[in-house]
Amino acid sequence: MKHKTFIIGFLLTLCLAGCQSGQLQVVSLKVEMQENPQGMSTPSPRFSWQITSPGVDLRQQSYRIQVASSEEDLKKEKNLLWDSGIASGDESILIPYKGGKLSSGKAYYWRVKVATNQGETAWSAINHWSTALLDSTDWRAKWIGQDTMSNPGETNKGNTRLAARYLRKPFRAEKKVERAVLYISGLGAYEAYLNGKRVSDDVLAPTVSWYPEKVYYNVYDVTPLIGKGDNLLGVKLGNGRYFGMRESPTMIFGLPRLLAQLNIEYADGSTDTIVSDESWRVTSKGPIVANNEFDGEEYDARLELPDWNTAKYDDTEWLQADIMEAPGGKLTAQPNPNITVQDEITPVHITRLSDGRFILDMGQNMVGWLGVNLKGKQGQPVTMRFAETLNADSTLYMANLRSAKVTDVYIPAKDGAFRWEPSFVFHGFRFVEIAGLGEQPSLSDFTGKVIYDRMQTTGRFETSNELINQLFKNAYWGIRSNYRGMPTDCPQRDERQGWLGDRVTGCFGEAFVFDNALLYAKWLQDIEDSQSPEGDISDVSPRYWTIYDKDVTWPAAYFYAAKMLWRQYGDMEPVKRHYASMKRFLEHIQQVSMQDYILTKDTYGDWCMPPESQELIHSQDPSRKTAGAILSTTMYYSLLNLMQEFAGITGNQADIAGYKELAAKIKDAYNQRFFNTDSALYDNNTVTANILSLRLGLVPEGYEQKVFENIVRKTEVDFDGHVSTGVLGIQHLMRGLTEYGRVDLAYKIATNETYPSWGYMINKGATTIWELWNGDTADPAMNSGNHVMLLGDLLIWYYEDLAGIKNAPGSIAYKQLLM
């Protein structure tokens, strides 16, 4: 097959939609990849921008950045903290600040203008950012909470139910407020209010972390919410991942706790600080009587506390707040955006069952919760249970949720209408069972609140093939369903963990669809925080399930996600930051898992390959299974090659020779043990064994085409043009077929509608991606309806091969496109 190749030199980051702009201008200003962010902890934040123009062939030739501590100073160009001067070059992403030292808790203002081959822009609009509390001595607040359990059903057992905590602090502001900033962390999750108003639309904040190593706090400018005179800072505390309220293996770190500091600057230059301490009041006798991510939220409106978050409420019946022990991890400004309600959907159908329950169909497998506007009777619970699919009798199919109860309960305080949505829970669902209603509800009584990390959708995909389009839509919903401060495996059952193996190459495909750089950069820190003292990397991170297997295939995501951030976004800081811990992991694995240059340990195999029987989860046929030593050795070899690249860009050139020498020895030993030179196949000739060896560079020179022919023969003849690989093989299948000239076979796999295929899932009603190729028939013990690991390299193939948009060889962040 002949290919026409076009190299287009992109000397700046272009806003494609901006090509319609009527003037040359700088737009989309960002600091650390965020627009006007609050609470930056880096001493040298990085600036990015885009350029719009009515013309084409636009090239940046130079830029000039100015930074000041006030908008007025910036406009007048006086007291500048940094003026870059005219800096020649085409760089427009992640330009580091090189000015004076930044102060803690302050706001800064910046602008940029550029010169191009089409002329010079005016100064951009002025944007801003603020710094976090940069030194531990800046904190005056104490961790507080309620260190007792006294509500019905609460015991000292780890899996006890636990009510939300309500905390409040009155204060006075006698003068005009110039600026007020709230620094806050509430574990496991919080909602903060000033004078009855939410300080943010963030939900389930702060982001999750491995609490013994890292505790994140958020920063909010709350200036407009403070009035002269009496004010009230109120906080609701939920359990989140800090108090799991579950049986093992879900961890419990302790009772919920709050750290809050409100720094106020007055117009006359004076300041005031409101901190969490023993002067606060607390109660757990509020309406949220139980909350748990996996089991649901129970809300008793009869226990509501009207105006509790305003200054007029009388809290004399409340308790004095307890001083709580600090969580242990380093208190750190959160680097990634929180979760928010990003979308809302309306149900498409309601079915009334014979016993009076109602089944609500949202029309889409989603993640979030249900907002309701219903009528109830005083004291009669309205119960909502959530599921992904239905049984044949139209009741909820709950078996695949395992022990998760996924039940929300609302108890009305009086007869009549009520509006409600939960605060500290989310569900993965398409269908909702509602019990306790006296009359038929209407579709408009319900709203599906879709939640995931705040980020832009940056990619769309549409073709003339409706199956291809629907598969993209399923992938889109599945990916955003699993972004919650970490990329998770599933959102619905009693798991919901950050499994590394699901994202080894998946992170690259996701980066075409979402602006997910900050999420993945934060997750890399979770992985390092979860690393064992010996250097092993947990298969789950944050390690709420601690699984150190001395394996390679799952921890490889640590390396590949760092490469994704470098190649897709031009951000090499994660590579620099994590190089040492990556090196430590490779050395540890070499010591404990390598024998005669073969990696011997493998835990999961080629996970979730299509079994020969559609009732099974895993294949029982040895001829279909790929040897663990092949999986681990090929992956370790690829990591050594990655580390040669990483060593080069981090200034560790002295390490390159060692990685290269070890990789050569592994390649030689691997081929001696597994490669049949007569038949040009690896081991038992699975597609996975051959495709990994081929794409990861272990095939001896001159044998590449023959190995590829075995892949094609196995796929076309033995599996009738269908997928035969599991999670590891599918990461390379679509690109491997295309790179060696069989894009037609890749397209057939992408558009198949019979088992096993993505089209089969769609024809069976899936609106996301299943965990198993046979998700409609397999054992419910492991059968999520909303996983993304089986996407493999499909989305990469969509964009790079179907659409023909990819980084040119050696190009970073699409500075050059290969089309």
N, C-alpha and C positions, 0 to 999 in steps of 0.2 A: 504494500500500500504506500502510495506517495503522499507526502505531507508538504504543504506550503507553510513556511515559517516566516513570521513577521516579528521583528524586534522593534518595539516602540519605546523610545527613551522617555521615561517619566522622571524629570528632574525636580519634581515637587509633588506633594500630595494634592491631587485635584479633587474638587467637589464636582462629581459628574453632573449632578443636577444644575450646578451653577453655570454650565455652559450656556444656559438660556439667559444669564444675567445681562443687564444692559450696561454694566460698567465694570471696570477692573477694580477689584477690591479684595481685602483680606477678610475672611469669615471663619466661623467655627473655631474660635480661640479656645484652647484647652490647656490646663495645667495638670500634669500627671494623668492625661487622658480623660479629664473631667472638666466640665464647664463650670466655672466659678465654684470650685470645691471648698468645703469647710474642713478645717482640722488637718492640714497636711503636716506630717512629721519629718519629712525629708529636709535636710539643710540646704539642698540644692535642687529645688523642683524643676521639672522640665516642661518646656513650652512647645505647643504644636499649633498649626493653623492650616487653613486651606485657602485657595485663591479662586475667585470666579472671574470670568471674562467673557465678553460677547464673541471673542475670536477663538481660533484653534491654534495649535502648535505653541502653547504658552509655556515659557521657561523662566523660572526664577533665577535671577543672577546674584542678588544679594538681599540681605534683610537687616533690619535694625530693631532692637527690642529695648524698651524703656520700662523701668520699675520704680515705683515710689510708694511711700507709706500713706499717701492720701491722693484722692482723685484730683484735688485742686493742684497739688504740687506737680502731678503728672502733666496736667494740662499746661501749666506754666513752665514746665521743664526745669524745676528748681528742686533742690534737696533730693535729687535722684539717688536711689540706692544702687541702681545699675543702668548704665547706658552702654549697650554692646558696641555702639558705633556702627558704621556700615561694615557688615561682615559679608565678604564675598562667599558665594556658595549657593547650592541648590537645596540645602537641607531645610526641611520645614516640619520635621517631627522630632520631638523629644530633645529639644535644644536646652542644655542645662543652664541654670541660673549661675552667674559668676560674679554677683555683686557682694555687697556688705552682708555681715552676719544677720540672719533673721531672728527676730525676737519671739518669745513664747506668747501665744494667744493673741496675735496681732493680725490685722487685715492689711493686705498689700494689693496694689493696683498695677496693671500692666497693659501695654499696647504694643503693636508691631506694625511696621510698614515694610513693603518689599519693592525691589526694582526687578522688572522683567524685560524680556525682549519686546514687549508691547508697551512699555512705559512704566512709570512709577505709580504705586498706589498712594492714596492719602493714608493718614494714620487710621488704624482700625478703631472700632469701638473699644472703649475701655472695659476690660474685664478684671476680675479680682479673685483672690484666694485668701484663706486665712491659715495661720499656723495652729498646730495643736499645743498642748502643754508639753513643752519640749524637755523639761527636766522634772524628775520625780519630786523635787522640792516645790514645784508649782502647785502640787496637789495639797489641799488642806482638808479635803473631805475624808470621811471614814465610811467603811462598809457597814451598812445597817440592814435590819430586817426584823423578822419575828422568829425568834429561835425556839419556838414551841409549836406543838400540834395540839389543837384543842377542839377542832370541829368534829361532827359526827363522822365516824368511819375512818378517822385518821389514827394511825398507830405508829409505833416505832419500827415497824417492818419496812424494809426498803421499798416494797411495791405499794405502799399506802396511797390512797387518794389524798390529794392535797389542794386546799382552796387557794385562790389567788390572794396576794397580799396587797393592801391599799395603804399608801404612805402619803403624808402631807406635811407641808411646812409653810406657815404664814410668814410674810415679811412685808416691810414697808419701803416704799421708794418716795422720799420727800422732795426730790429734785427731778429736773428734766433728764430723762435717760438718753444718752448719746449712743450707747452700744451695750448690748447684753448678750452674752454667749453662754449656753448651757453645755457642759461636758458631762456625759452620763453613760453609765453602764449598768444594766439590770440583768442579772442572771437568774434563770435562763432567758427570759424575754420580758420586755417592758413596754408600756405606753406612758408617755409623759404629757402632762397638761400644765398650762399656765393660765390661771383665771378661767378654768373651764374649757379652754381650747387646746386641741392637740398641737404639740410643737412641730409635728411632721406627719406626713402621710406614710412614713415607713411602718412596716409591720414586722412582727417577730424579730425585732432588733434586740441586741446587736447580732452580728453574724456569728456563726458557730466557730469554735476553735478547740484546740486541745488545752483545756483550762489550766492544767498544771504548768504549762509552758507559756501560754499567751492568753490574755484577756483583753478583748477589744472594747473601746468606748467610742461613742458618737459625739459629734459636735454640731450644735445648731445655733444659728443666730436668731434670737428670740426677742429682739428689740421691740418689734411692733406689739408684742403680747403683754408688755409690762406697762401698767398705768401708774399715775401718781397716787400715792396713798397705799391702802391695803392691797396686797397681792397674795396669791397662793400657788405654790408649786406642788403638784400632786403627781403620783406615779402609781400605776398598777403593775404588779410583778406576777408573771406567770412562770411555769416550771421549765418549759423548753427542754433543751438537752442537759441542762445543769442538774435538775432533779427529774430523772427519767421516769419515775413512778412505774417502773416495769420490773419484771423478773429478769435475772441475769440472762443474756450477757450485756444488756443495756446498762450502762454505767450510771451511778448516782454520785455526784460530786458534793452534794450538800443541799441545805435548804436555800431557797431563793434569797438573793441579797442585792442591795442597791448601793451604787456610788454616784453621787451627783454633786456638781459644783457649778454655781451660777455666778459668773463674773460680770459685774455691772460697772459701766463707766458713765459718769454723769457729765453733763454739758460744761460744768464748771471745772472739770479736770479731776474731781474726786472719784473714788471708787468704793465699791462694796462687794462683799463676797458672801453668798448663801451656800452653805455646805451641808451635806448629809452627815448627821451626827445624832447624839442621844436626845437632842431637843425635838426631833421629829416625832410624829404620832403614827401609829400603825394599827391596822385591824385586819383580820382574816374573816370577819363576819359580814362579808359582802355577798353580792349575788353570784359571783363565779365560785361555785362550791367545789368544783373539780376541773382540772384542765390537764390534758396530756396529748402530746403530738400524735400518738398512735391510737388512743382510745376515745378521744373527743373531749368536748367541753360541756359542762352542766351549768346552766344559768337559772337561778331561782329569783324571779323578779320580785317576789315578796320580801327579799332581803336587800333590795336596792337602797342606795345611799344617796338620795337626791342632793345635788350640789356639793358632793363631798370634795370635789376638786376646785371649789371656789372659796373665797375668804369668808363668806357668810355662814358656812357650815359649822356646827358645834361639835367638836371632836372630843368632848370631855369623857365620853364612854370608851374612847380608844385607849390603846396601851402606849407607853413610852417605847420608842424604837430600841431594839437591842443592837449593841455593837457586835458585828459579825467578823469572824476571821476572814482575812483576805483570801481569795481563791488560790493564790500561789503563783500563777503565771504572771509574766511581765505585762504591766498595763500599757497598752499600745493603742494609738489612734487607728481606727479602722481604715484600711486602705481601699476597700471596695465598697460600692454602694449597697445599701440594704435592700431587702425584699419590699416590693410594693404591689398593690393591686394594679396590674398592667392591662387588664382587659375585663370586660363583662359580657356574659352571654345569657340569653333567655332560653328556657327549656322549650322543646319542640312538641312534647306530648305528655299527657297525664293519663294514667290508667288507674281505675278504682278496682281494688281486689274485693272478693266476696266478704271478707271480714272487716271492711271499712278502711283498711289501709290504702294509701295512694302510692303509686310508683311514678316518679318523675324521670323523664328522659331528657337529658341536657343536649343530646344530639352530638356530643363530643366528649371523649375522655379528657378530663381536665384536672388541674390541681389548684386547690384553693378551698373555698367554702361556699355555703349557700346563704345568701341574704334573703330574709323572708318578711312578708307583710301579710299577716294572717289574723284570724279571729280565734280566740280560745276561751276556755272557761277557767275561772279562778282555781288555782291549785291542781289543775289537770295537766300532766306533762304532755308536751308535744315533742315527739321523739323523731329524730332524723338519723337514718343509717345510710351508709354510702357503699357503693360497689361499682366495679367496672363493667360487669355483664349480668345477665339474667339467666335464671333457670328456665326450663321449658314451660313451667307454669306461671311465668312472669314475675316470680319472686326473685329477690336478690341472690346472686351467686357469691357467697362469702368465703368459700373454702380456701381460695388462693390468698386470702388476707391473713391466714394463719391465726395468731393469737390477738391481732389488733381488733379492738371492738368497734372502732370508727363510728361512734355514736354521739351525736349532739342532742342535748335535752334542754328545752326551755319550759319553765313553769310560770304561767301567767299570774300576775298579782291580782287581776280582776277579770271579770267577763268583758269581752270585746276585742277590739283590734289591738295588735301589737306589731312593732317592727324590731327585728333583731338580727344580728350576725355575731359570730364568735370573735374572740380577741387573740387566743393563744393556741390555735389549732389549725391544721390544714388536712385535707383529704385528697386522695387520688380517686376520681370517680367519673362515671357518666350517668349512673342511675342513683336515685335517692328514694328510699322508702320513708314515708311520713305517716306516723300514727298519732292519734289523739285529737284529730280535727273533727269538729262536729258537722261541717258542711264541705261541699266540693270546692276546692280552691281553683283559681284560674292560673294560666301560664304567667300572667303578668304579676302574680304575687311572689314570684321567685326570681332571683338574679344570681347567676354563677359568677363569683368573684375569682378571677384568674390571677394567681400570684406567682412571681418569680423575681429574681434579682433585677434591680433597675438597670436596664441596658437597652441600647438601640437595636432594632432589627435592621441589619445592614445589607441583607441579601434576600432577593426574591428569585424564583425560578419558574418559568412557564414555557411549555412547549405545545406542540399540536397533539401530543399523546396524553390523553387524560389519565392514564394509569401512572405515567411518570409524574404528572402534576399532583395527583392524589398522594403518591408516595412521598413527594417533597412536603406536602402539607402534613402528613402523618409524622414525618421526621421533625418538622418545625414544632409541632405540638409536643412531641415526645421530648425534645431537647429542652424546651423552656419549662416543661413540667419537672425537670430534674436539676434546675438551677436554684439552689437555696443556700448561698454562702459556700457551697461546695457542689461539685457536680456529682449527683447521686445516681445510684443504680435504679431505684424505683421510688415512687411517692406514696404507695398505698398500704403495703403490708407491714408487718412488724420488723422491718429492716431499715430501709431508707438511709443507706450508708454510702460513703464516698469511696466506693471500690475503684482502685486504680486501673485494673485491667480493662474496664469498660471504655477508657479514654485514651489508650496508647496512640492510636491514629485518629480516633474519633474527634479529638480536640481540634485537629486541622480542619476537618469538614465543618465543624460547628463554627469555626472562625469565619467562614464564608457567609454565615447566616446571621450571626450575632456579634456585637462588639463586646466580646467576652474576655478581653485581655486582663482586666482588673480582677475578675473572678479567678482566672487560672493563675495569675501571679500570686494571689492570696493563697490559693490551694497549694501551690508549691511550698509556701511557708508552713502550711499545715503538715505537709509531708515531712519536711525537715524537723519540725517540732515533734513529730511522732517517731522519729528515728531512734533505734535502740542505742545504748551506749557502745555496743560492739560494732554498730554500723548498719545493722539490718533495717530494712524499710518495711513498715506494716503494709499489708495488702489493702487495708482500709485506712483512710485518713480524712479528718481527724480520727484517731484510733479509738473510737467508741467501741469497736470490736477490735481488740488487739490481736493481730494475726501475723506473727513473724515466722515465715516458712523457709527462710533462706532460699527463696525462689527468685527468679529473674523476670518472668514474663509479666507479672502484674506490676512490680516496682518500676518496670521500664517506662511507665507513664510519666514518672518524675523527670526523666531525661527528654522524652519526646514532647511533653508539654512546654518545657523550657525552650526547645528548638522551635516549637510553634510560635511562641511569643517573639522570638528573634526573627524568624523568617517571615511571618505573616504581619507582624506589627513593628518590626525594627527595634524591639526592646531587648537589648542584650543584658540589662541589669539582672534579670533572674538567673541567667547563665553565670554571671560573675558572682552573684550572691550565694548560689548553691553549688558551685563547682567543688568546693572542698568536701561537702557532705556526699556528693555524687562519687567523688574519688574514693572516699572512705567506704561507701557501699560496695564498689567494684572490688576493692582490696579484700573486704570481708568475705564476699562471695567466692573470690578466688581461693581463699584459705579454707573455707568450710564446704564448698560444693563442687570444686573442680578436681577431677582425677584424670591424669594423662591428657590434659587440655580439653576434656569433655565435661560439660556441666551435668551433674548427675541428679540434681534435685528438681522436681517439678510437682506441683500440687494439683493443678486443675486440668491439665491436659489441654486439648483444643476444645475448650469449654463450649457446651451447647451446640455441637455439630448435629445435623439432622439425624435422628435415630432411624433405624430400619423399620421400626414399628411406631406408628403414630400415638401409641399409648405410653411410650417410654419417654423419659427425660434424657437419658444418655444411651448411646449405642452399646450393645452387648457384643458386637462383632469385632474381633481383633483386627481384621483386615481393614476396617474403616478408621481405626484409631491411629493417631500419630504418636510416636514414642516421645516420652517426656524429655529425654536427652536431646532430641532434635529441636524441640521447642525452646528449651533453655539455652542450648549452645548457640543456635542461630541468633537468638535475642541478645545474648551476652556479646557476641561478635559485633552486632550492630551498635551496641552501646560503646564498645571500644572505638569504633569508627566515629561515633558522635563525639566522644571525648577528645578525639584528635582535633576536631573542629573547635570544640569548646576551649581546649587548651590554647589554641591559636588566638582566639579573640579575648581571652582573659589574661594574656601575658604569661601563661604557663608552658611556654614552648619546650622547656626541658622535659615535660611529661610525654610529649608526642612520640618520641622514639620508643619508649616503653610500651605505650598502647599499641603502636604499630607492630612491634616485635611479637607481643603476646597474641594479637589478632592473627598474624601470619601462622603462628604455631597452632592456634585453634583451628584455623581453616584447613591446615594440612591434616591434623588429627581427625577432624570431622569427616573429611572426604575419604580418608583411609578406612574409617569405621562404617560409614553409612552410604557412600556413593558406589553404585555399580557402574563401572565404566562401559561395560558391554551393552547394557540396556539404557544407560543414561537416566537412571532413576535413583531416588533416595529411599533406602530402607524398604518399607512395604508399599511404596508408590502411592501414598495418599497425595491428594492435591495440595494439602497443607505442607507436607514435608518438601515437596518440590517447589511450591511457590515461595515459601520462606527462603529456601536455599538460593533460589534464583534472584529474587528482588533484594535480598540482603547481602548479596555479593559473595556467596560461598562456592558457587559453581565454578569448577576449573575452566580456564580459558579454552574456548573452542567447543565446549559442550552446551552452551547456553541454549541454542536453538533446539537441540535434541531433548533437553530437559523440558523445555516449553512444549514440545510436541507431545510429551507424556502428559503434561497438564491438560492440554486440549483433548487428547484421546480419552483420558479418564473422565473429563467433564462431559464431553459430547456423547461418548459411547456408554460408559458405565452409569452415568447419572443423567443421561438424556438432556443435556444442556441446563442442568439445575445446580444449585449450590450443594456442595458436599463438605464444606469446611465449617469449622466452629469459629469462635471469637477471634482466634489468632490468625487463621488462614484468611478469613474474610477481610482482614485489615489490608490485604495486598491483592486480592483476587481481581477486582475490577481494573485497577491500574496495570497489573501484570499482564492481563489478557490484551489490553489496549496497547501497551508499550511494544509488545511483540507482534502487533499486526492483526489481532483478532477482536477488534472493537465490535464486530458483528456478534460474537459470542457473548461479550460483555453486555451488549444491548439486549440480547435474548434473555440473559439471566435477570437483567433489570426489569424486563417486561413480562416475564413468566407469570402465569396465573394459577398454576397447579403446584401442589406440594412438592418440595419445599421452596418457597419463594416469598418475596415481599408482596407480590400480587395476590398470592393465596391468602395472606393476612387480610388484605383489603377486601377481597371477595367474601371473606367470612365476617365482615363488619368492623374490622379494626379501624380506629381513627388515630392511633398512635402505633408504635412498633412493639411487637411482642417480645417477651424474654426468650421464648422458644419458637422454633419454626412451626411446631405443631401445637401452638397455644390453645387451639380449640378442642384438643383431645387429650393432652398430656395430664399427668398426675398433678393435682393442685398444690402439692408440697412446694413446688418451685415453678410457678407459672404466672408471672406478672404480665399484665396487659399493657404495661407502659415502661419499657426499657429502651435503651438506644444502642446497646452494645452490638446488636446484630446488623446495624447499619454499616459497620466496617468502614471501608473507604468509599462507600457509595456517594456521599456528598462531595468528597474531593473529586471523584470521577465526574459527577454532574457538572461541576464548575470548570475543572481543568480540561476535561475531555469532551463532554457534550457541548458545553458553552465555549470551550477553548480559551479560558482565561487562567493563566498561571504565571508565577514568578519565572522569569528567565533564569537559566543556570547561573548561580552566583549572585542573583539579585536578592535584595532584602526589601521587604515591605512593598513589593510591586513597583520598585523604582524603574525596573524594566519588565515589560510584559512579553510573554511568549504566547502568540496567538496563532 
